[in-house]
Amino acid sequence: MNRPFAFCCLLTLAACSGGGGGQSNSTAPVALVSLGAATKQAVGQQTTLYGAVEQGAEAQYTLSAPAEAVVASVPAPAGTPVKRGQLIVRLRPSPSTRAQLMQARSDYQAASQALARAKRLRSDGLASDADVESARKTAQSAQAMLNSLQSQTNGLALRAQGSGYVQSVAVNPGNLVSAGTTVATISRLGTLRARFGIDPAAAKKLSPQESLRVTPSEGGAPFSARILSVDPTVDPQTRLASVYVSVPSGQGMGPGQTLTATVPVTTATGAVTVPYEALLNDGGQPYVYVVKNGVAHRHDVITGPAGNIRVAIEKGVSAGDKVVTAGGTGVEDGMKVRTSDKKARTK
């Protein structure tokens, strides 16, 4: 009775021993990854700005009434394309202006007659040189007043100074306008600028004559635009400063078209950098896998400025290290890895 039982026990132990030997011979997992090199090079961090095309301050001019007048007609209302010399608004002298002109003519005629009389009296010895000089000054003053009023009334036909379009007309036929009143605003063609909102701290690092890379939001080829000015004044609604750039002619853009631009805000020179895709994150802690002798080791890092391709590493990686750039999410610290390419990519 005891021999069969003992035999069964031996078979059981043999089976268990065979299973344990199979477990010890199993192969450790190896991750397939791609590698990149940590190198020293300059890297700049860029930010995206949002803006729109608008008319430049120098692209607009106004037409004003040279004297008090009445609006006779508006041949070119708002939105009308115009050419140089084209009539925009026609004015006619107001009753008050006509009265001033008649008075000026009368004053000039009287002053001229007084001067002629003073000269005759001087030749007869009945007036002094001072009397003649006084009459001459009075006549000259009256003539200057008459010339000024005639020039004003002759300029009541308000015309475009160049090609463009009528942006606005502030009057209607029959309106009485005083001297200096803005009657119409004209926008010249081909003089556009773009305004972008920018963080006030970043605005301090920009200066005129630098260029931004600008891209139309609705599609189109990017272009380089020269900075015209930087306004550090913060908009109370957006909390952003403003940067103005020129829009080159030939871009086919109009006021209101939206744009984006990129501008460098931070630059690290000679920093250790790694490909951007090597950077992983664990609950807010950035890290990379550094591969040595076919084994991946997790290195927590402190990052610096980041560009579109590479990111600066202030601590945690040395120049020349090989870092995992693809397949890192399937890697664990201390895991063996093999590469899908023969050489590490430097990118």
C-alpha contacts under 8 A as a table, 3 or more apart, distances in Angstrom:
res1	aa1	res2	aa2	distance
1	M	4	P	6.22
1	M	5	F	7.02
2	N	5	F	5.28
2	N	6	A	6.24
3	R	6	A	5.15
3	R	7	F	6.19
4	P	7	F	5.05
4	P	8	C	6.27
5	F	8	C	5.20
5	F	9	C	6.43
6	A	9	C	5.12
6	A	10	L	6.43
7	F	10	L	5.18
7	F	11	L	6.44
8	C	11	L	5.16
8	C	12	T	6.33
9	C	12	T	5.13
9	C	13	L	6.29
10	L	13	L	5.19
10	L	14	A	6.19
11	L	14	A	5.12
11	L	15	A	6.25
12	T	15	A	5.16
12	T	16	C	6.34
13	L	16	C	5.12
13	L	17	S	6.05
14	A	17	S	5.02
14	A	18	G	6.16
15	A	18	G	5.16
15	A	19	G	6.41
16	C	19	G	5.17
16	C	20	G	6.37
17	S	20	G	5.27
17	S	21	G	6.42
18	G	21	G	5.31
18	G	22	G	6.56
19	G	22	G	5.27
19	G	23	Q	6.63
20	G	23	Q	5.27
20	G	24	S	6.57
21	G	24	S	5.42
21	G	25	N	6.64
22	G	25	N	5.43
22	G	26	S	6.82
23	Q	26	S	5.52
29	P	335	M	7.52
29	P	336	K	7.13
30	V	335	M	6.80
30	V	336	K	4.98
30	V	337	V	5.02
30	V	338	R	6.74
31	A	327	G	7.53
31	A	330	G	7.00
31	A	331	V	6.37
31	A	335	M	7.39
31	A	336	K	6.45
31	A	337	V	4.55
31	A	338	R	6.18
32	L	327	G	6.56
32	L	337	V	5.84
32	L	338	R	5.11
32	L	339	T	5.68
32	L	340	S	6.45
33	V	324	V	6.44
33	V	325	T	7.31
33	V	326	A	5.42
33	V	327	G	4.78
33	V	328	G	6.92
33	V	337	V	6.61
33	V	338	R	6.15
33	V	339	T	4.95
33	V	340	S	6.12
34	S	324	V	5.79
34	S	325	T	5.49
34	S	326	A	4.96
34	S	327	G	6.84
34	S	339	T	5.29
34	S	340	S	5.78
34	S	341	D	6.59
34	S	344	A	7.35
35	L	322	K	6.13
35	L	323	V	5.40
35	L	324	V	4.59
35	L	325	T	5.23
35	L	326	A	7.08
35	L	339	T	6.95
35	L	341	D	7.96
35	L	343	K	7.85
35	L	344	A	4.89
35	L	345	R	6.08
36	G	274	V	7.29
36	G	275	P	6.65
36	G	278	A	7.74
36	G	322	K	5.69
36	G	323	V	5.33
36	G	324	V	6.34
36	G	325	T	5.93
36	G	344	A	4.92
36	G	345	R	4.34
36	G	346	T	5.33
36	G	347	K	7.21
37	A	274	V	6.53
37	A	275	P	7.68
37	A	319	A	7.82
37	A	320	G	6.03
37	A	321	D	5.90
37	A	322	K	4.77
37	A	323	V	6.12
37	A	344	A	6.22
37	A	345	R	6.11
37	A	346	T	4.89
37	A	347	K	7.88
38	A	272	V	6.38
38	A	273	T	5.48
38	A	274	V	4.71
38	A	275	P	7.62
38	A	317	V	7.38
38	A	318	S	6.78
38	A	319	A	5.02
38	A	320	G	5.25
38	A	321	D	5.30
38	A	322	K	6.33
38	A	323	V	7.02
38	A	346	T	7.44
39	T	271	A	8.00
39	T	272	V	5.41
39	T	273	T	5.44
39	T	274	V	6.68
39	T	319	A	4.89
39	T	320	G	6.03
39	T	346	T	7.60
40	K	270	G	5.23
40	K	271	A	5.13
40	K	272	V	4.33
40	K	273	T	5.92
40	K	319	A	6.22
41	Q	269	T	6.36
41	Q	270	G	4.62
41	Q	271	A	5.67
41	Q	272	V	6.61
41	Q	273	T	6.73
42	A	267	T	7.07
42	A	268	A	5.47
42	A	269	T	4.18
42	A	270	G	5.17
42	A	271	A	6.27
43	V	267	T	5.76
43	V	268	A	5.37
43	V	269	T	6.60
43	V	271	A	7.63
43	V	273	T	7.74
43	V	305	P	6.76
43	V	306	A	6.67
43	V	307	G	6.06
43	V	310	R	6.94
43	V	311	V	6.94
43	V	312	A	6.72
44	G	264	P	6.12
44	G	265	V	7.34
44	G	266	T	5.60
44	G	267	T	4.12
44	G	268	A	6.24
44	G	305	P	6.11
44	G	306	A	6.26
44	G	307	G	5.33
45	Q	264	P	5.54
45	Q	265	V	5.83
45	Q	266	T	5.09
45	Q	267	T	6.18
45	Q	305	P	5.10
45	Q	306	A	4.74
45	Q	307	G	4.65
45	Q	308	N	7.85
46	Q	262	T	6.20
46	Q	263	V	5.30
46	Q	264	P	4.11
46	Q	265	V	5.58
46	Q	266	T	7.18
46	Q	306	A	7.75
46	Q	307	G	6.42
47	T	262	T	5.63
47	T	263	V	5.61
47	T	264	P	6.38
47	T	265	V	6.67
48	T	260	T	6.65
48	T	261	A	5.64
48	T	262	T	4.65
48	T	263	V	6.66
49	L	196	F	6.09
49	L	197	G	6.30
49	L	198	I	6.31
49	L	260	T	5.48
49	L	261	A	5.01
49	L	262	T	6.09
49	L	263	V	7.55
50	Y	196	F	5.47
50	Y	197	G	6.20
50	Y	258	T	7.56
50	Y	259	L	6.04
50	Y	260	T	4.66
50	Y	261	A	6.56
51	G	194	A	6.67
51	G	195	R	5.36
51	G	196	F	4.06
51	G	197	G	6.34
51	G	258	T	5.81
51	G	259	L	5.25
51	G	260	T	6.17
52	A	194	A	5.44
52	A	195	R	5.78
52	A	196	F	6.85
52	A	255	P	7.48
52	A	256	G	5.61
52	A	257	Q	5.39
52	A	258	T	4.20
52	A	259	L	5.41
53	V	192	L	6.84
53	V	193	R	5.78
53	V	194	A	4.24
53	V	195	R	6.58
53	V	247	V	7.87
53	V	253	M	7.55
53	V	254	G	6.58
53	V	255	P	4.85
53	V	256	G	5.20
53	V	257	Q	5.34
53	V	258	T	6.47
53	V	259	L	7.42
54	E	192	L	5.96
54	E	193	R	5.53
54	E	194	A	5.69
54	E	195	R	7.21
54	E	254	G	7.46
54	E	255	P	4.49
54	E	256	G	6.11
55	Q	59	A	6.07
55	Q	60	Q	7.32
55	Q	187	S	7.54
55	Q	191	T	6.73
55	Q	192	L	4.85
55	Q	193	R	5.98
55	Q	255	P	6.34
56	G	59	A	4.97
56	G	60	Q	7.14
56	G	191	T	6.29
56	G	192	L	5.30
56	G	193	R	5.30
57	A	60	Q	6.04
58	E	61	Y	7.52
58	E	191	T	7.70
59	A	187	S	5.72
59	A	188	R	5.25
59	A	189	L	7.63
59	A	191	T	5.34
59	A	192	L	7.14
60	Q	185	T	6.88
60	Q	186	I	5.64
60	Q	187	S	4.52
60	Q	188	R	6.17
61	Y	185	T	5.86
61	Y	186	I	5.51
61	Y	187	S	6.71
62	T	182	T	6.39
62	T	183	V	7.34
62	T	184	A	5.71
62	T	185	T	4.41
62	T	186	I	6.10
63	L	158	L	6.64
63	L	159	R	7.97
63	L	182	T	5.89
63	L	183	V	5.64
63	L	184	A	5.23
63	L	185	T	6.33
63	L	186	I	7.80
64	S	158	L	7.93
64	S	179	A	7.63
64	S	180	G	5.41
64	S	181	T	5.28
64	S	182	T	4.31
64	S	183	V	5.19
64	S	184	A	7.13
65	A	68	E	6.88
65	A	69	A	7.14
65	A	91	L	7.97
65	A	156	L	6.99
65	A	177	V	7.03
65	A	178	S	6.90
65	A	179	A	5.24
65	A	180	G	5.23
65	A	181	T	5.51
65	A	182	T	6.67
65	A	183	V	6.61
66	P	152	Q	5.27
66	P	153	T	7.45
66	P	155	G	6.76
66	P	156	L	6.90
66	P	179	A	5.26
66	P	180	G	5.92
67	A	93	P	7.61
67	A	97	T	7.16
67	A	152	Q	5.87
67	A	153	T	6.94
67	A	156	L	7.98
67	A	178	S	6.33
67	A	179	A	4.03
67	A	180	G	7.00
68	E	93	P	6.71
68	E	94	S	6.00
68	E	96	S	7.50
68	E	97	T	6.13
68	E	176	L	7.34
68	E	177	V	5.66
68	E	178	S	4.17
68	E	179	A	4.68
69	A	91	L	6.05
69	A	92	R	5.52
69	A	93	P	4.53
69	A	94	S	4.41
69	A	97	T	7.18
69	A	156	L	7.94
69	A	176	L	5.84
69	A	177	V	5.50
69	A	178	S	6.52
69	A	179	A	7.58
70	V	91	L	5.60
70	V	92	R	5.39
70	V	93	P	6.25
70	V	94	S	5.54
70	V	173	P	7.68
70	V	174	G	5.92
70	V	175	N	5.61
70	V	176	L	4.51
70	V	177	V	6.18
71	V	74	V	7.80
71	V	89	V	7.48
71	V	90	R	6.35
71	V	91	L	4.60
71	V	92	R	6.52
71	V	171	V	7.36
71	V	172	N	6.63
71	V	173	P	4.78
71	V	174	G	5.11
71	V	175	N	5.36
71	V	176	L	6.52
71	V	177	V	7.49
72	A	89	V	7.76
72	A	90	R	5.47
72	A	91	L	5.01
72	A	92	R	6.12
72	A	173	P	5.35
72	A	174	G	6.24
73	S	89	V	5.99
73	S	90	R	5.28
73	S	91	L	7.06
73	S	172	N	7.58
73	S	173	P	5.21
74	V	77	P	6.16
74	V	88	I	6.18
74	V	89	V	4.54
74	V	90	R	6.37
74	V	172	N	7.22
74	V	173	P	6.82
75	P	87	L	6.68
75	P	88	I	5.63
75	P	89	V	6.11
75	P	90	R	7.73
76	A	80	T	5.76
76	A	82	V	7.89
76	A	87	L	7.11
76	A	88	I	4.83
76	A	89	V	6.94
76	A	166	V	7.21
77	P	80	T	5.96
77	P	88	I	7.48
77	P	166	V	6.77
77	P	168	S	7.41
77	P	169	V	6.38
78	A	165	Y	7.82
78	A	166	V	4.89
78	A	167	Q	5.36
78	A	168	S	4.74
78	A	169	V	5.80
79	G	165	Y	6.01
79	G	166	V	5.09
79	G	167	Q	5.81
79	G	168	S	7.37
80	T	165	Y	5.41
80	T	166	V	5.33
81	P	163	S	7.67
81	P	164	G	5.86
81	P	165	Y	4.14
81	P	166	V	6.51
82	V	86	Q	6.23
82	V	160	A	6.94
82	V	162	G	7.71
82	V	163	S	5.62
82	V	164	G	5.49
82	V	165	Y	5.33
82	V	166	V	7.16
83	K	86	Q	5.60
83	K	160	A	6.58
83	K	161	Q	7.85
83	K	162	G	5.59
83	K	163	S	4.19
83	K	164	G	6.56
84	R	159	R	7.59
84	R	160	A	5.20
84	R	161	Q	5.10
84	R	162	G	3.81
84	R	163	S	5.35
85	G	159	R	5.24
85	G	160	A	5.10
85	G	161	Q	6.10
85	G	162	G	6.98
86	Q	159	R	5.24
86	Q	160	A	5.39
87	L	90	R	7.28
87	L	157	A	6.76
87	L	158	L	5.99
87	L	159	R	4.36
87	L	160	A	6.58
88	I	157	A	7.81
88	I	158	L	5.73
88	I	159	R	5.28
88	I	160	A	6.62
88	I	184	A	7.94
89	V	157	A	6.36
89	V	158	L	5.29
89	V	159	R	7.20
89	V	183	V	7.83
89	V	184	A	7.91
90	R	156	L	6.18
90	R	157	A	4.62
90	R	158	L	6.08
91	L	156	L	4.92
91	L	157	A	6.02
91	L	158	L	7.73
92	R	153	T	7.65
92	R	156	L	6.28
93	P	96	S	7.83
93	P	97	T	5.61
93	P	98	R	6.01
93	P	153	T	6.46
93	P	156	L	7.71
94	S	97	T	5.15
94	S	98	R	6.24
94	S	176	L	7.50
95	P	98	R	5.14
95	P	99	A	6.17
96	S	99	A	5.10
96	S	100	Q	6.25
97	T	100	Q	5.03
97	T	101	L	6.18
98	R	101	L	5.07
98	R	102	M	6.23
99	A	102	M	5.14
99	A	103	Q	6.12
100	Q	103	Q	5.04
100	Q	104	A	6.06
100	Q	149	L	7.86
101	L	104	A	5.05
101	L	105	R	6.27
101	L	146	L	6.87
101	L	149	L	6.13
101	L	150	Q	7.23
102	M	105	R	5.19
102	M	106	S	6.26
103	Q	106	S	5.05
103	Q	107	D	6.06
104	A	107	D	5.03
104	A	108	Y	6.08
104	A	142	A	6.80
104	A	145	M	6.52
104	A	146	L	5.14
104	A	149	L	7.95
105	R	108	Y	5.16
105	R	109	Q	6.16
105	R	146	L	6.14
106	S	109	Q	5.15
106	S	110	A	6.19
107	D	110	A	5.16
107	D	111	A	6.05
107	D	142	A	6.11
108	Y	111	A	5.05
108	Y	112	S	6.05
108	Y	139	A	6.23
108	Y	142	A	4.79
108	Y	143	Q	5.62
108	Y	146	L	7.13
109	Q	112	S	5.19
109	Q	113	Q	6.29
110	A	113	Q	5.18
110	A	114	A	6.18
111	A	114	A	5.03
111	A	115	L	6.20
111	A	135	A	7.07
111	A	138	T	6.21
111	A	139	A	4.60
111	A	142	A	6.89
112	S	115	L	5.14
112	S	116	A	6.32
112	S	139	A	5.51
113	Q	116	A	5.14
113	Q	117	R	6.22
114	A	117	R	5.08
114	A	118	A	6.12
114	A	135	A	6.40
115	L	118	A	5.05
115	L	119	K	6.27
115	L	132	V	6.61
115	L	135	A	4.90
115	L	136	R	5.75
115	L	139	A	6.90
116	A	119	K	5.20
116	A	120	R	6.42
117	R	120	R	5.13
117	R	121	L	6.22
118	A	121	L	5.16
118	A	122	R	6.08
118	A	127	A	6.63
118	A	131	D	6.67
118	A	132	V	5.29
118	A	135	A	6.91
119	K	122	R	5.03
119	K	123	S	6.28
119	K	127	A	7.93
119	K	132	V	6.03
120	R	123	S	5.15
120	R	124	D	6.37
121	L	124	D	5.01
121	L	125	G	6.10
121	L	126	L	4.84
121	L	127	A	5.15
122	R	125	G	4.91
122	R	126	L	5.51
122	R	127	A	4.38
122	R	128	S	5.84
122	R	129	D	6.97
122	R	132	V	7.29
123	S	126	L	7.50
123	S	127	A	7.88
124	D	127	A	7.70
125	G	128	S	7.38
127	A	131	D	6.16
127	A	132	V	7.42
128	S	131	D	5.20
128	S	132	V	6.65
129	D	132	V	5.15
129	D	133	E	6.19
130	A	133	E	5.05
130	A	134	S	6.10
131	D	134	S	5.19
131	D	135	A	6.30
132	V	135	A	5.17
132	V	136	R	6.13
133	E	136	R	5.00
133	E	137	K	6.29
134	S	137	K	5.27
134	S	138	T	6.35
135	A	138	T	5.13
135	A	139	A	6.23
136	R	139	A	5.14
136	R	140	Q	6.14
137	K	140	Q	5.03
137	K	141	S	6.13
138	T	141	S	5.18
138	T	142	A	6.24
139	A	142	A	5.11
139	A	143	Q	6.12
140	Q	143	Q	5.08
140	Q	144	A	6.18
141	S	144	A	5.13
141	S	145	M	6.33
142	A	145	M	5.18
142	A	146	L	6.24
143	Q	146	L	5.07
143	Q	147	N	6.09
144	A	147	N	5.11
144	A	148	S	6.15
145	M	148	S	5.18
145	M	149	L	6.34
146	L	149	L	5.30
146	L	150	Q	6.12
147	N	150	Q	5.12
147	N	151	S	6.05
148	S	151	S	5.14
148	S	152	Q	6.25
149	L	152	Q	5.07
149	L	153	T	6.22
150	Q	153	T	5.21
150	Q	154	N	6.00
151	S	154	N	5.08
151	S	155	G	6.31
152	Q	155	G	5.23
152	Q	156	L	6.91
153	T	156	L	5.55
154	N	157	A	7.50
155	G	158	L	6.80
160	A	163	S	7.38
160	A	186	I	7.49
162	G	188	R	6.98
163	S	188	R	6.08
163	S	189	L	6.35
164	G	186	I	6.85
164	G	187	S	5.46
164	G	188	R	4.25
164	G	189	L	4.77
165	Y	186	I	5.90
165	Y	187	S	5.56
165	Y	188	R	6.75
165	Y	189	L	7.59
166	V	169	V	7.45
166	V	184	A	7.41
166	V	185	T	6.25
166	V	186	I	4.68
166	V	187	S	6.39
167	Q	184	A	7.65
167	Q	185	T	5.49
167	Q	186	I	5.33
167	Q	187	S	6.09
168	S	184	A	5.61
168	S	185	T	5.22
168	S	186	I	7.17
169	V	183	V	5.99
169	V	184	A	4.27
169	V	185	T	6.49
170	A	182	T	7.17
170	A	183	V	5.24
170	A	184	A	5.83
171	V	175	N	6.48
171	V	183	V	6.03
171	V	184	A	7.81
172	N	175	N	5.78
177	V	181	T	6.31
178	S	181	T	5.77
182	T	185	T	7.74
188	R	191	T	6.42
190	G	249	S	5.69
191	T	247	V	7.70
191	T	249	S	7.54
192	L	246	S	6.55
192	L	247	V	5.53
192	L	248	P	7.79
192	L	254	G	7.81
192	L	255	P	7.58
193	R	244	Y	6.67
193	R	245	V	5.62
193	R	246	S	4.49
193	R	247	V	5.01
194	A	244	Y	5.62
194	A	245	V	5.33
194	A	246	S	6.36
194	A	247	V	6.51
195	R	242	S	6.50
195	R	243	V	5.80
195	R	244	Y	4.64
195	R	245	V	6.66
196	F	242	S	5.61
196	F	243	V	5.33
196	F	244	Y	6.48
197	G	240	L	5.44
197	G	241	A	5.67
197	G	242	S	4.81
197	G	243	V	6.59
198	I	202	A	6.75
198	I	203	A	6.18
198	I	240	L	5.28
198	I	241	A	5.21
198	I	242	S	5.80
198	I	243	V	6.94
199	D	202	A	5.28
199	D	203	A	6.15
199	D	239	R	7.78
199	D	240	L	5.23
199	D	241	A	6.06
200	P	203	A	4.95
200	P	204	K	6.64
200	P	232	P	6.28
200	P	234	V	7.11
200	P	240	L	6.06
200	P	241	A	5.22
201	A	204	K	5.57
201	A	205	K	7.42
202	A	205	K	5.50
202	A	206	L	7.17
202	A	265	V	6.03
203	A	206	L	5.46
203	A	230	V	6.86
203	A	232	P	6.69
203	A	241	A	6.83
203	A	242	S	7.60
203	A	243	V	7.37
204	K	207	S	7.79
204	K	232	P	7.48
205	K	265	V	7.56
206	L	210	E	7.31
206	L	230	V	7.25
207	S	210	E	6.14
207	S	227	I	7.17
207	S	229	S	7.16
207	S	230	V	6.79
208	P	226	R	7.46
208	P	227	I	4.90
208	P	228	L	5.40
208	P	229	S	5.42
208	P	230	V	7.15
209	Q	226	R	5.66
209	Q	227	I	5.35
209	Q	228	L	6.73
210	E	226	R	5.78
210	E	227	I	5.55
211	S	224	S	6.18
211	S	225	A	5.27
211	S	226	R	4.33
211	S	227	I	5.65
212	L	224	S	5.73
212	L	225	A	5.36
212	L	226	R	6.54
212	L	227	I	7.17
212	L	245	V	7.94
212	L	261	A	6.34
212	L	262	T	6.39
212	L	263	V	6.20
213	R	222	P	6.72
213	R	223	F	5.90
213	R	224	S	4.83
213	R	225	A	6.51
213	R	261	A	5.43
213	R	262	T	5.70
213	R	263	V	7.41
214	V	222	P	5.46
214	V	223	F	5.38
214	V	224	S	6.03
214	V	225	A	6.64
214	V	259	L	6.78
214	V	260	T	5.76
214	V	261	A	4.33
214	V	262	T	6.90
215	T	219	G	7.59
215	T	220	G	7.03
215	T	221	A	6.64
215	T	222	P	4.35
215	T	223	F	6.57
215	T	259	L	5.76
215	T	260	T	5.33
215	T	261	A	6.15
216	P	219	G	5.41
216	P	220	G	5.74
216	P	221	A	7.34
216	P	222	P	6.88
216	P	257	Q	7.77
216	P	258	T	6.46
216	P	259	L	4.57
216	P	260	T	6.44
217	S	220	G	7.89
217	S	257	Q	7.98
217	S	258	T	5.64
217	S	259	L	4.96
217	S	260	T	6.37
218	E	258	T	7.52
225	A	245	V	5.83
225	A	246	S	5.69
225	A	247	V	6.21
225	A	248	P	7.13
226	R	245	V	5.39
226	R	246	S	5.66
227	I	230	V	7.66
227	I	243	V	7.19
227	I	244	Y	5.89
227	I	245	V	4.23
227	I	246	S	6.53
228	L	243	V	7.78
228	L	244	Y	5.44
228	L	245	V	5.00
228	L	246	S	6.32
229	S	243	V	6.07
229	S	244	Y	5.37
229	S	245	V	7.14
230	V	241	A	7.97
230	V	242	S	6.01
230	V	243	V	4.47
230	V	244	Y	6.28
231	D	241	A	6.11
231	D	242	S	5.07
231	D	243	V	6.08
232	P	241	A	5.03
232	P	242	S	6.50
233	T	240	L	7.95
233	T	241	A	5.46
233	T	242	S	7.34
234	V	238	T	7.87
234	V	239	R	5.44
234	V	240	L	5.12
234	V	241	A	4.62
234	V	242	S	7.73
235	D	238	T	5.53
235	D	239	R	5.04
235	D	240	L	5.51
235	D	241	A	6.33
236	P	239	R	5.40
236	P	240	L	7.96
247	V	251	Q	7.55
248	P	251	Q	6.36
249	S	252	G	7.51
253	M	257	Q	6.79
254	G	257	Q	6.06
264	P	267	T	7.33
266	T	305	P	6.10
267	T	305	P	6.40
268	A	271	A	5.93
268	A	304	G	7.61
268	A	305	P	6.41
268	A	312	A	7.18
271	A	312	A	5.96
271	A	313	I	7.08
271	A	314	E	7.37
272	V	312	A	5.70
272	V	313	I	5.55
272	V	314	E	7.07
272	V	317	V	7.45
272	V	318	S	6.73
272	V	319	A	5.84
273	T	310	R	6.14
273	T	311	V	5.34
273	T	312	A	4.25
273	T	313	I	5.51
273	T	319	A	7.84
274	V	278	A	6.69
274	V	279	L	7.95
274	V	310	R	5.54
274	V	311	V	5.72
274	V	312	A	6.70
274	V	313	I	7.21
274	V	323	V	7.61
275	P	278	A	5.54
275	P	279	L	7.61
275	P	309	I	6.05
275	P	310	R	4.44
275	P	311	V	6.45
275	P	325	T	7.02
275	P	346	T	7.89
275	P	347	K	6.84
276	Y	279	L	5.82
276	Y	306	A	7.82
276	Y	308	N	7.44
276	Y	309	I	5.51
276	Y	310	R	4.63
276	Y	311	V	5.53
277	E	280	L	7.76
277	E	325	T	5.39
277	E	326	A	7.22
278	A	288	V	6.01
278	A	289	Y	7.66
278	A	323	V	6.49
278	A	324	V	5.64
278	A	325	T	4.21
278	A	326	A	7.16
278	A	328	G	7.65
279	L	286	P	6.55
279	L	287	Y	5.98
279	L	288	V	5.41
279	L	325	T	7.85
280	L	286	P	5.58
280	L	287	Y	5.29
280	L	288	V	5.93
280	L	328	G	7.84
281	N	284	G	5.88
281	N	285	Q	5.45
281	N	286	P	4.38
281	N	287	Y	6.02
282	D	285	Q	5.02
282	D	286	P	6.31
282	D	287	Y	7.46
285	Q	300	D	7.02
285	Q	301	V	7.79
286	P	300	D	6.06
286	P	301	V	5.83
286	P	302	I	7.08
286	P	303	T	7.67
287	Y	298	R	6.75
287	Y	299	H	5.48
287	Y	300	D	4.17
287	Y	301	V	5.20
288	V	298	R	5.88
288	V	299	H	5.41
288	V	300	D	6.55
288	V	301	V	7.22
288	V	323	V	6.68
288	V	324	V	7.09
289	Y	296	A	5.64
289	Y	297	H	5.26
289	Y	298	R	4.57
289	Y	299	H	6.03
289	Y	323	V	5.50
289	Y	324	V	5.51
289	Y	328	G	7.18
289	Y	333	D	7.73
290	V	296	A	5.54
290	V	297	H	5.20
290	V	298	R	6.37
290	V	299	H	6.77
290	V	317	V	7.95
290	V	321	D	6.51
290	V	322	K	5.63
290	V	323	V	4.49
290	V	324	V	6.54
291	V	294	G	6.08
291	V	295	V	5.36
291	V	296	A	4.35
291	V	297	H	6.15
291	V	321	D	7.51
291	V	322	K	5.58
291	V	323	V	5.95
291	V	324	V	7.13
291	V	337	V	7.97
292	K	295	V	5.41
292	K	296	A	6.56
292	K	297	H	7.70
292	K	322	K	7.48
294	G	336	K	5.69
294	G	337	V	5.51
294	G	338	R	6.54
295	V	334	G	5.89
295	V	335	M	5.65
295	V	336	K	4.37
295	V	337	V	5.79
296	A	331	V	7.53
296	A	332	E	7.44
296	A	333	D	6.04
296	A	334	G	5.37
296	A	335	M	5.57
296	A	336	K	6.21
296	A	337	V	6.57
297	H	332	E	7.93
297	H	333	D	5.02
297	H	334	G	5.42
297	H	335	M	7.65
298	R	332	E	7.72
298	R	333	D	5.29
298	R	334	G	7.77
299	H	316	G	5.88
299	H	317	V	7.29
300	D	316	G	5.97
301	V	313	I	6.67
301	V	314	E	7.33
301	V	315	K	5.39
301	V	316	G	4.47
301	V	317	V	7.08
302	I	313	I	5.88
302	I	314	E	5.36
302	I	315	K	5.11
302	I	316	G	6.74
303	T	311	V	7.06
303	T	312	A	5.78
303	T	313	I	4.55
303	T	314	E	5.58
303	T	315	K	7.32
304	G	311	V	6.74
304	G	312	A	4.75
304	G	313	I	5.66
304	G	314	E	5.97
305	P	311	V	6.12
305	P	312	A	5.56
306	A	309	I	7.88
306	A	310	R	6.15
306	A	311	V	4.12
306	A	312	A	6.09
307	G	310	R	5.47
307	G	311	V	5.97
309	I	347	K	7.97
313	I	316	G	7.04
313	I	317	V	6.70
314	E	317	V	7.93
317	V	321	D	6.84
318	S	321	D	5.78
322	K	344	A	7.05
324	V	327	G	7.16
324	V	328	G	5.95
325	T	328	G	6.71
327	G	330	G	5.77
327	G	331	V	6.96
328	G	331	V	5.13
331	V	335	M	6.47
332	E	335	M	5.46
339	T	342	K	6.90
341	D	344	A	7.10
